Amino acid sequence: MAMVVTPLLMGLFGAWLDGRLGTGWVFAALFATLGVIGAVVSAYYRYEARMAQHDEGKPWTRRARQADERVS
């Protein structure tokens, strides 16, 4: 849902701003693009956090954790 709503709201805000300033479609495209980038980055970091939580304590993560402890 966030992948659709965020760019849509940002694009609508940009369109409103374009209407107020008379700048064509510049701000609508800019804000919609920023919304897409923000949604993708947010999804990536949420995915990484969920996978780290899911993999916690699994056999394939023990070796990496032990190697990190020896280095420190």
MOSUL-V167935 format. One record per pair of residues at least 24 apart in sequence whose C-alpha atoms are under 6 Angstrom apart, sorted by the first residue. I is the first residue (numbers start at 0). J is the second residue. If there is no record, write none. Layout:
[[I	J] [I	J]]
This chain:
[[2	38] [5	34] [6	31] [6	34] [6	35] [9	34]]
